[in-house]
Amino acid sequence: MFKRVLIANRGEIAVRIIRACHELGIEAIAVYSDVDADALHVQLADRAYLIGSADATESYLNTEAIITAAKVSQADAIHPGYGFLSENADFAEKVTNAGFVFVGPRAETIQKVGNKDAAREAMKQAGLPMALGSDPIHDATDACRVAKEIGYPVILKPVSGGGGKSMFIANNASELLNAVNKVDLTTTIFYLEKYIADARHIEVQIVADNYGHVIHLGERECSLQRRNQKILEEAPSNALSPEMRQKVGALAIRAAKSVHYTNVGTVEFLMDKNTGDFYFMEINPRIQVEHAITEMITGIDLVRKQLRIASGEPLNVKQENVTFTGHAIECRINAEDPTQNFLPSPGQITSYYQPGGPKVRIDSGVCAGSIVQPYYDSLIAKVIVCGRTRGEAIKIMQCALNEFRIDGIKTIIDFHLDVLKDPYFCSGDIDTQFIYKRMIS
């Protein structure tokens, strides 16, 4: 096991990794930008190193500064968390070449799954079901021609990148031309894919060691999204029968093995509500924001698993020994104002009170007095609950959110409470357009 791990991240995921390190007896090293000097992850780490200014490119995206901090601190490994450099194959390679262990998949795997065109081809060869898609498009005329062949609606996607950014849905040629005009085809490669309108976003958690053993830890329901960014997640999905669950789990394992995946990752699918068919979307080669709901229903600590696998330990869990108990829900608490079109709400948190209880977990990167910076992602905390049933989990989450007090900034807590009392949500009748159809007029 490692003696010392540097966390190349900030916020709640840095705090989460620091805690996992301490539980394993590992010294946790933090890095921070100048505006994050008093941040919670800096306070909780054993040591912390300033790596640059508020601009992320000068700090949390500065590979040389991070690797220098790892050398100075004599770290054994670097954990990238999610976002920032977590899906950067060049960074993973630089970490390895500098003599450190990268806590995640190999650089060549990140490169392969990070390029959606290459990933789709690999999955097609592996026999995974795919939505109709295109080769990279060159201009607006090319896009319209391809869209006509595929059939509307279509979705315009960048070949590289993740997190739902820079994706545009088009129901006709006019909307497609508008979408194409919003992107720069000279600097970013885009392709078109058939858009499944009545769909649920289902992702499967995979864990793979360095010796060819791969298991899945069930699925997560991630259909509640705004601008292709997840807001609320559940595990398991109420839409899947046991047979469907077994099928999509097997597909995820096949996908992971086809690219020789190692460590923790997620295979994402769209499920057609009308047919129940699954279509491969992408593989996310990192820990996910919503990993905690899988931990709640399986009892398996995914961050500890990441660290153990990266240190060379084999998987000590077999697929047949994975059990699922109860239903978990996660609400992302963003510093945003829903009444102002979710405008970011930076500032100082003047008071902060977290909910509690035996079935409530809070993963947070802030406390009373923390400054929510305008330079980074607006996620400040996650509320995770687990109940015996989905209905019980909803009630527990409602109680937890009603207890949560964050003053000084705006948050989306009240927005979540509105979602939780919506009759369609309570019945489980949701899809990827739920937020727009039911919550945003």
VEXLOTOR-965516 format. One record per residue (C-alpha): x, y, z. Coordinates in pm, whole numbers, plus 50000, padded with zeros to 5 digits. Layout:
// VEXLOTOR-965516
XYZ/...
// end
This chain:
// VEXLOTOR-965516
500005000050000/501085035749935/502655056950206/501725090550058/499175101149791/498825135449631/495255145649540/495235166649223/491835181849286/489765203549519/486325205449679/484225176449798/486035149649593/489405160249738/487925157650088/486465123450001/489845110449883/491675125050183/489335106150417/489835073550229/493605078250247/493505084250620/491325053750677/493955032950497/496815048750691/498035068650391/499335104050422/497195127650210/498835156150022/496675184749892/497355210849627/495585244249605/495305276749413/495905309849589/492165315949645/491785281049799/494365286050074/491705282250346/489615255850166/488395225350357/490515200650161/493615220850250/492655220650619/492105183050628/495225172450436/498455163050611/500345187350390/499365211650117/501225228949835/500355261049651/500425254149277/499185286349117/496575313149080/492785311349075/492855304248702/492545266248677/495005264948388/497585279948622/496825256348910/494545225648897/495255220548526/498965228148558/500535193748512/504075205248580/503155222548906/501255191849026/504065167848943/506585191149108/504435191049424/504385152949411/508185152249389/508675176949672/506235158349896/507745124549799/504335110749708/503975075249580/500865081649371/498615108949232/494825106549249/493095129448996/489545127449137/486995137848873/487025167548637/490205187648579/492925162848468/491135130148554/490475121048188/493675135648047/495765107647898/498815130247861/498695138148232/498385101248324/501405093648108/503425122248258/502585109848609/503805074948523/506915087148343/507785108348648/507855076848861/504465079849031/501445057149018/498395072248849/495295062049045/493125053048749/493275034448420/496345033648200/497035063447976/496375043447658/492995032747792/492045068647880/493105078747529/490985051747368/487785057247566/488195095147570/487945096547193/484265088747130/484915079246768/487555053646868/485465042047165/482405036246947/484495015946704/485964995046987/482524988647134/481124979946792/483874954146752/483024940547098/479394936046995/477814963047211/474534977947086/475065012346937/472755040646837/473135051146474/476105074446446/478315091846194/481925097646111/483315131746213/481465159746034/483285187145842/480785215345793/477115224845809/476335209245469/477955176745576/476015177345903/472655182045730/473405154145483/474355129845758/471375139645973/469025132645684/470545097945649/470335090446022/466915106546066/465925134046310/466165140046601/469965138946624/472495149846884/475725167946799/478605155647017/482325163547045/484585133846975/486635141347289/485575152647633/482865142747877/480415155648132/477705164047879/479275196847772/478995210147415/476185186447316/473245199147113/469955182247025/468395190346688/464885180746581/465205194846231/467675210245986/467155245446120/468015234946477/471015215446351/472385245446161/471925266446473/473865240546676/476675238146421/477025275946426/477595274646803/480645252146778/484035255746613/484555226646374/488065238946295/489355232346648/487015205046780/485875173546604/482135166546627/479955137846513/476215131146495/474255104046667/470595093946652/468875109946951/466565087347149/463855110847273/462165088147527/465265075647702/466665069148046/470335074248126/471625042248285/475235038148391/476975007448530/479785008948786/482724986648698/485784977048902/488784960148741/492154950248883/495474947848701/495144910248650/492134907948421/489394904948682/486364927148616/483114930048811/480164953648803/478454969049106/475044974548953/473515003948776/472685039948857/469725059648724/471045093148601/468145106148392/467535138048589/469745162748407/469935198948313/472045209048014/473275172948004/474605177048360/473295153048622/471405167848916/469925138149103/470915101449079/469505068749215/470635032849259/469225009749151/467025021248861/463355013648912/463035008548534/465094976548518/463854941348570/466304915548713/466844902648358/467594937448224/469944943948515/471854912148441/471994921048070/473334956348112/475844944848374/477184918848134/477414945047859/479414967948088/481884940448173/482274931947805/482944968547729/485574971048003/487364939447894/487414950547530/489674980047619/491634961647893/490214985148154/491764987448501/490685004948822/487255020748871/485085033548588/481585037248453/479985024148135/477105046348029/474045036247828/470835051347698/467795029147749/464885033547510/461795035847733/459595021947459/461604990747380/463824985147684/466874983247455/470254996147573/472635016647359/476265022947451/477175059547504/480645061547660/483055049347925/484045074248196/487585064648308/487435079048661/485485080248983/482045095548926/480405123349127/477555098949201/479735069849318/478385072849673/474965058249594/476645026349472/478665025349793/475465029049995/473694998949842/476744975949809/478814984950116/481904986949892/484155017549929/485045027049572/487805051849656/489535026449880/489175001549593/490855026549360/493805030249593/494164992949660/494014983949290/496495011349198/498894998149461/498804964049292/496304945049503/493984920449324/490204923049350/489014904849660/485354904849556/483764880749310/480694889849105/478564863649275/479404878549615/478224913849529/474934920849708/472564950249682/470554963349975/467944990849966/467595021249744/469915051549746/469395086949617/471925115049574/471095151949539/473875174449418/473915207349608/475165234049370/475785270449458/473285282749200/470075302849197/467255283249028/465075314749016/467725331648799/468175303648544/470625286048777/473035315148782/476145306148987/476085320549339/479645325249467/480355341449802/480955333650167/478905307650349/477895326150666/476305296250839/476235259350757/474305231050921/474375195750779/471525170650823/472175137851000/470695104051080/471625067551037/470685066650668/472065100650567/475545108250433/476955142250337/479975145750111/480945182350132/483815204650037/482715234550245/481905245150600/480765276950777/483035305350666/484065288650340/484295309950028/482535295349725/484805306149442/483455318449107/486325302048919/485355265448956/482415241448937/479415251549148/479065217649324/479675222949696/478125192149859/476155160249799/473345146050010/473155108149988/470475087450159/469485050850161/466115035350245/464675000350232/462575010949934/462585039349684/459615055149858/461375054350193/464555068950039/462525097949895/461065105650239/464475104150406/465915127450142/463055152150193/463755152950567/467505156850510/467095185750265/464645203250496/467295201650771/470145214050549/470945250650619/473345270250400/473255308150438/475135335350253/474745320249906/471955305849693/471665268049646/469395243749463/468095226949781/464545240049730/464655229249366/465435193649478/462515194749722/460225204149433/461525174649231/461035150549521/457335159149555/456575157649182/454075129249123/455865117248809/459165115148991/457555097349286/456005071849050/459365066448878/458095078848541/461215098448443/463475103048143/466345125348034/463935153847955/462155152648292/463695184848431/462635204648124/459195188948091/458245190448457/460455214948648/461545242948415/458855261648226/
// end
